[in-house]
Amino acid sequence: MTKNKKIFTYVISFIIILCILYVSWLNKAINIVIMINLYSIIFYTINVLWKSLRRKTYLDFFEFYNYFIYIVSIWIYFITLILLIFIYYNNLISPAKMPQYTLSNWQKTIIFQWMSHIWSENFYNQIKQEISNVKKTWWVLFYEWVKQWSKEATKKFNQAIGINFNQDLYKNMSKLYWITYQENNVFLWIQNNFDYNIDLSIDDIIKLYDKKTKNNQIQNSNNNNKEIIDINEQIINTINLLNDKELKILVYINKGLLNLIIKNNDNFQTIMWDMWNKVLLDVILNERNKNLSDEIIKSNYNKIFITYWLLHFEWVYKLLKENDPNWKIINIKYFYPIK
């Protein structure tokens, strides 16, 4: 191995060990060194066997070990570099924007604020201020919040979605991003009490879902046999395994991923359709879209501020235009939910 390669290997290896010591302390650093050495022995054994079968000469262990550490160093260097560029770009240079659409058909005006259940506290404070500003002039709030549900409906919902969904889920997820979770009460009773929950309950969702799957025995059989994943437990276990510095690194990576998902909302929705229970997702998205658009159309209020999940806007807008082609987007305002 050339002198330059050796210098590169020593420098990268030294930096890696220092970083591991700083983040994870001595115990994990020793474990990683032992693991790399074990893999070097395994790969060396494979190399010797392969060369012997082909009747070719093979390197002695120490020469092979130097090349092995060199290759490992290159991989770690490039993976770390790509990860740092990805995080820096998505978190600092191009963070996701959350739009606020103002729509009007010249009889009614609505402000549709894209929302999600975990964002920064600063983002939620900005939305509170937006609500306060409009409700001073007697606007009303239509908000998304799945209503109370029965235990039986909850069990069926969890079985259909394959996840143990409960009220602590978003709270626990927020710990992986060091951001806050949506407590809907903070948006209510601002300036006035004209706040209306325009959503379905889990019971309603399950009734619609059962109706759609009534004649589909295969779908029902698959749901009954599906293992329910307890994400809450997995999140808590993950957090418990990490120290503060390790968690901080994971949080920063997760924020980059979250920014990327928001910026590629359409692609994310396609992935959801492919991965999730399509019938249930159809109810969760499309039936709630219909419910929200119907409530807007039949409402006696002419000025409505809406907070709803980001995947709903496109289809609600489409449904409104089908009812009245005069609906137009007259203004778009952006917020940065994670920046």
MARSE-431419 format. One record per atom (N, C-alpha, C): x, z, y; residue in one letter. Coordinates in steps of 0.05 Angstrom, whole numbers, plus 5000, padded with zeros to 4 digits. Layout:
N
XZYA;...
END
This chain:
339
501750004976M;500050005000M;501850005025M;501149845045T;502749815069T;502750075085T;504650085103K;504950315121K;502550355139K;501550135150N;499150145168N;496750255153N;496350165128K;494150255112K;494350555107K;496750645102K;497250935096K;496551095121K;497450995145I;496951145170I;493951155175I;492550925171F;489650915174F;488351125156F;489151125131T;488051305111T;488451595119T;490851665127Y;491451945135Y;489852035159Y;489751855179V;488351925204V;485351965199V;484051765185I;481251785180I;480552015162I;482152065142S;481752295123S;481952555138S;483952575156F;484252825172F;481852865190F;480952655203I;478552685221I;476152765205I;475752635182I;473452695166I;473452995157I;475753085148I;475953365139I;475353555162I;476453495186L;476053665210L;473053675217L;471753435216C;468853425222C;467253585202C;467953565176I;466453715156I;466854015159I;469354095166L;469954375171L;468354475195L;468154315216Y;466654395240Y;463654425235Y;462554225220V;459754215216V;458854405193V;460254395171S;459254515146S;461054745136S;463254805150W;465055025142W;466654955117W;468355145109L;470355095088L;469155035061L;467055175054N;465955145027N;465154865021N;463654735039K;462754455035K;465154265036K;467054325054A;469454145056A;470954145029A;471254375017I;472554394991I;470954244969I;468254284970N;466554144950N;466753844953N;466853734977I;467053454981I;469753344972I;471953494978V;474653414969V;474753404938V;473653604925I;473553614896I;471953384885I;469653324898M;467953104888M;469352834890M;470852784913I;472252534916I;474452514895I;475852734890N;477952734870N;476852674842N;474552794836L;473352744810L;472552444807L;471452334828Y;470752054827Y;473151874825Y;475451954837S;477851804834S;478851794805S;478552024792I;479352034764I;477451864746I;474851874753I;472851714737I;473451414741I;473851324766F;474351044771F;477050954760F;478951134761Y;481651064750Y;481451024719Y;479951204706T;479551174677T;478150914670T;476050844686I;474650584682I;476650354686I;478250374707N;480150164713N;482250124691N;483250344680V;485150334658V;483950214633V;481550294626L;480150174603L;479749874606L;478749794630W;478249514635W;480849354634W;482949444647K;485549304647K;486649294619K;486349504603S;487449514576S;486049304558S;483349294561L;481849094545L;482648814552L;483448764576R;484248494585R;487248454582R;488648664572R;491548654567R;493048594593R;492148734614K;493548714640K;494648984648K;496748964665T;497949214674T;496149354694T;496349614695Y;494749764714Y;496549954729Y;495650034752L;497150204770L;497350484758L;499450624766D;499550914758D;497551064775D;496851304768F;494651444780F;495051494810F;497451564818F;497851634847F;497751384865F;498651154854E;498350914870E;495450834872E;494050854849F;491150804849F;489650994868F;490451244867Y;489151454884Y;489351384913Y;491751284922N;492151214950N;490250984958N;489950784940Y;488150564946Y;485250664946Y;484550844928F;481850944927F;481051094952F;482951264962I;482351414986I;482251225010I;483851015010Y;483850815031Y;481050675032Y;480050595009I;477450465008I;475150655017I;475350905008V;473351105016V;473451145046V;475851155057S;476151195086S;474950965102S;475350715092I;474150485106I;471150495105I;469950565082W;467050575080W;465950795098W;467151025098I;466251245115I;466451165145I;468651035152Y;469150955180Y;466950765189Y;466450555173F;464450355182F;461550455181F;460950615160I;458250735159I;457750915183I;459751085189T;459451265212T;459251115238T;460850895241L;460850735265L;458050605269L;457050485248I;454450355249I;452250555255I;452350795243L;450351005248L;450451105276L;452851135287L;453151225315L;452051015335L;452650765329I;451650545347I;448550545346I;447450565321F;444550565318F;443250795333F;444351035330I;443251275343I;443451255374I;445851175383Y;446351155412Y;444450945424Y;444150715411Y;442450505422Y;439550595424Y;438450705402N;435650765400N;434851025415N;436751205418N;436051455431N;436751455461N;438751305469L;439651315497L;439351045512L;440050825500I;439950575513I;437150455513I;435850455489S;433250335487S;431250515472S;430550745483P;428550915470P;425850795470P;424150875453A;421450765450A;419750845475A;418050655482K;416150705504K;413350735492K;411850915503M;409050955495M;407250865517M;405750645513P;404150535535P;401550685540P;400750675565Q;398050765573Q;396650525585Q;394450435572Y;393050195580Y;390550275597Y;390250145619T;387750175634T;386049925630T;383649955620L;381849735614L;379349755631L;378149525636S;375649525651S;373949275644S;371349315643N;369549085641N;367849065667N;368849205688W;367749205715W;365149375716W;364449505694Q;362349705694Q;363449975685Q;365249955665K;366550195656K;369550155659K;370950375663T;373950365663T;374850585644T;376650505626I;377850705608I;380850695610I;382050925606I;384950945603I;385551025575I;386950855561F;387550905532F;390450985530F;390951235524Q;393651345522Q;394451355493Q;396551195486W;397551215459W;398651495454W;398051605430M;398951875423M;399951875395M;401352095389S;402152155361S;402252465360S;402452565336H;402152855332H;404753015335H;407052865338I;409553005344I;411052845365I;411452965388W;413052845410W;414453065425W;415852985446S;417153185463S;415153345480S;415953585486E;414253755503E;413853625531E;415953485541N;415853355566N;413653135566N;413552985544F;411552775542F;408752895543F;408253105528Y;405553235528Y;404853345556Y;406853445570N;406353555597N;405653325616N;406853095612Q;406252865629Q;403352775624Q;402552775598I;399752695592I;397752895603I;398453145601K;396753355613K;396353295643K;398553225656Q;398353165685Q;396652925690Q;396952715673E;395252475676E;392352545673E;391652705653I;388852785649I;387852945673I;389553125683S;388753285706S;388253115731S;389852915735N;389552735758N;386952595758N;386152485735V;383652325734V;381152505733V;381452735720K;379052905718K;378353055744K;380153045762K;379553145789K;377252975801K;377152725793T;375052545803T;372852505781T;372652695764W;370452715745W;370452505723W;372852445715W;373052295690W;372452475667W;372052355643V;371652515619V;373952445599V;374352625580L;376352595560L;375152545533L;375852315520F;375252265492F;377852305477F;377752485457Y;380252535443Y;379952505413Y;382252445401E;382352415371E;383152695360E;381652785341W;382353025327W;380453045303W;381552995279V;379852995255V;378453265253V;375853255250K;374253495252K;374353665226K;373253905228Q;373254095205Q;372253965180Q;373354045158W;372553915133W;372254125111W;370854035089S;370454215066S;372854205048S;373054415031K;375254425011K;375154194991K;372754124983E;372353904964E;373353644976E;372553585001A;373453335014A;376453335018A;377553565025T;380453585029T;381953525003T;380953634981K;382153574955K;382153284948K;379853154953K;379552864947K;381352704966K;381552784991F;383252645010F;386152665002F;387052904995N;389852934986N;390452774961N;388452764943Q;388852604918Q;389052314924Q;387452214943A;387451934950A;389951854965A;390952034982I;393251964998I;395852034984I;395752214964G;398052294949G;399852494963G;398752624984I;400252815000I;398553065004I;399753295002N;398353545008N;398153575039N;395953475050F;395553465079F;394153715088F;395553865105N;394254105116N;395054135145N;394054335158Q;394354365187Q;397254435195Q;398954515176D;401654585182D;403554345180D;402554115171L;404253885165L;405753795190L;404253745212Y;405553645237Y;407453865249Y;406654115246K;408354335256K;411054335242K;410954295215N;413454295200N;415054045204N;413653815207M;415053565212M;416553575239M;415453705259S;416653725285S;419453865284S;419854035264K;422354175261K;424653995253K;423953765242L;426053565234L;426853395258L;425453425281Y;426053265304Y;426653435329Y;426453705326W;426753885348W;425053795372W;422653705366I;420653645386I;418253805379I;416153785395T;413853955391T;411653805377T;409753945366Y;407453815353Y;405053845371Y;403153665368Q;400853655385Q;398853885380Q;398554055399E;396454255398E;394254155417E;392154055406N;390253905422N;388854075443N;388754325440N;387454505460N;388754485487N;391354405488V;392754405514V;391654175531V;390253985520F;389053765535F;386153815543F;385054035535L;382254085539L;381854275563L;379354265575W;378554435597W;380454415621W;381454175625I;383154125649I;381254015671I;381054165693Q;379354085716Q;376454115710Q;375554015687N;372754045679N;372554065649N;370154105639N;369854145609N;368653895596N;368953665608F;367753425596F;369753305576F;370053445554D;371953375533D;370353325507D;370753085495Y;369153015472Y;370852915449Y;370553045427N;371952965402N;370552725391N;371852495394I;370752235384I;372252155359I;371652295338D;373152245313D;371352305289D;372252225266L;370852285241L;371952535229L;370552665211S;371552885196S;372652785170S;374252945156I;375252865130I;372852815111I;370652975114D;368252935098D;367152655102D;367052565128D;366052295134D;367852085122D;370452125125I;372451935114I;372151905084I;371852135070I;371652125041I;369051995032I;366852045047K;364251915040K;364551615042K;365851515064L;366251225067L;368151125045L;370151285039Y;372151205019Y;370751184991Y;369151384984D;367751384959D;365851144956D;364651074979K;362850844979K;364350584974K;366750564985K;368350324981K;369550304953K;369950534941T;371250534914T;369250594892T;366650594898K;364650674879K;364750504854K;365150244857N;365150074833N;367950004824N;369850144835N;372650084827N;373650314810N;373250294784Q;374050504765Q;377150534763Q;378550304766I;381450314765I;382550474788I;381450424812Q;382350564836Q;381850864833Q;379450944824N;378851224820N;380551354799N;381051204778S;382851314756S;385651364766S;386651174781N;389351204792N;389551434811N;387451484827N;387551704846N;387451974831N;385951984810N;385652234795N;388252314781N;389852104774N;392352154759N;394752174778N;394352124804K;396552114823K;397652404828K;400352424828E;401552674834E;401552724865E;400652954873I;400553024901I;403153134910I;404353014931I;406953104941I;406553314962I;407953534960D;407753744980D;409953705000D;409453555021I;411453495042I;412253745057I;410353925061N;411054175075N;413254325061N;412954345035E;414954485019E;417654345020E;417554075018Q;420053925019Q;421453955046Q;419953955067I;421153985094I;422454265097I;420954465089I;421954735090I;424554775073I;424554655049N;426854675032N;429254535044N;428754295057T;430954145069T;432154305092T;430454425109I;431454585132I;433054825122I;432054955101N;433455195091N;436155125079N;436654875071L;439154805059L;441254735080L;440454705105L;442254615127L;442854845146L;445354845156N;445955025178N;445154895204N;445555035227D;444654935253D;445954675261D;448554645255K;449954405263K;449054165245K;448754215220E;447754005202E;444953915210E;443254105216L;440554045224L;440453885250L;442253955269K;442453815294K;443153515290K;444953455271I;445753185265I;443353035253I;441953165234L;439653045221L;437452985241L;437053175260V;435053145280V;435552895298V;438152865305Y;438852645323Y;438452375308Y;439152365282I;438652125266I;435652075264I;434152285259N;431152245256N;429952145282N;430952235304K;429852145330K;430351845333K;432751755325G;433351475326G;431451305309G;430951405285L;429051275266L;426251265278L;425451495290L;422751505302L;422451315325L;424551295342N;424551095364N;424350815353N;425750755331L;425750495319L;422950425308L;421650615295I;419050575284I;416950515305I;417050665328I;415150625349I;415550345361I;418050255365K;418649995377K;417749765359K;417549825333N;416749615314N;414149695301N;412249755318N;409649865309N;408249675290N;408249415296D;406849215279D;408049205251D;410649205250N;412049195224N;411449455208N;411449675223F;410849935210F;408049935198F;406149825213Q;403449815203Q;403249645177Q;404749425176T;404849255152T;405949415128T;408049565133I;409249725112I;407249935102I;405850055121M;403750255113M;401750135094M;400849885101W;398749755085W;399849705057W;402449635055D;403649575029D;404149825012D;404750055025M;405550295011M;403250485005M;401350505023W;399250705020W;396850595005W;395050775000N;392450704988N;390950535008N;390650275002K;389650085022K;386750145029K;385150235010V;382350285015V;382050525034V;383550735029L;383550975046L;384550905074L;386750755075L;387850675101L;385950505117L;384350345103D;382350185116D;380250365130D;379550585116V;377650775127V;378850925151V;381351025147I;382651185167I;383051025193I;383750765190L;384250605214L;381650465223L;380650285207N;378450115216N;375850255221N;375050445204E;372550585209E;372650755233E;375050875238R;375351035262R;375450865287R;376650615284N;376550425306N;373650365314N;372050305294K;369250245299K;367750475312K;368350715302N;367050955313N;367750995342N;370350965349L;371250995376L;370150785395L;370250535386S;369250315403S;366150345408S;364750425387D;361850475390D;361250695410D;362850905408E;362451135427E;362951055456E;364950885460I;365550785487I;363250615497I;362350435480I;360250245488I;357650385495I;356850575478K;354250705483K;354350945502K;356751025510S;357051255527S;355751215555S;354651425566N;353551415593N;355651455614N;358051525605Y;360251565624Y;361651295630Y;362451265655N;363651015663N;366651035667N;367751285667K;370551325670K;371551515648K;373051395629I;373751545605I;376751525600I;378051755597F;380851775589F;380951835559F;382451665544I;382451685515I;385251745505I;385451945488T;388052005474T;387551945445T;388951745434Y;388551665407Y;391151565395Y;391251575368W;393651495354W;394451205361W;397051155362L;398150905372L;397250655356L;396550685331L;395850455315L;393050355320L;391450495336H;388650425340H;388050235363H;389850235383F;389050095408F;388349805404F;390049655390E;389649365388E;386949295377E;386049445357W;383549385344W;381149485360W;381449715373V;379249805390V;378849615413V;380949515425Y;380749315446Y;379449065437Y;380048975412K;378848735401K;375848775397K;375049015387L;372249075383L;370649085409L;371949195430L;370649205456L;370148925467L;372148755464K;371948485474K;369848325458K;369548385433E;367448255417E;364648335427E;364448575437N;361848665448N;361448555476N;363648545491D;363448455519D;366148315526D;366248055528P;368747905534P;369847965562P;368448115578N;369448185605N;371548405605N;371948535582W;373948745580W;376748615584W;378248735603K;380948635609K;382848875612K;385348825605I;387449025612I;388248985641I;387849185657I;388449155686I;390949305695I;391949475677N;394449615684N;395749725658N;398449725658I;399949855636I;402050035648I;402050275638K;403950475648K;405450585623K;408050645626Y;409650715603Y;410751005606Y;410851135583F;412151395581F;414251385558F;416151565560Y;418151585539Y;417751845523Y;416551825500P;415752065485P;418052225473P;420452105470I;422652255458I;425052275476I;425252105496K;427652095513K;428152355527K;
END
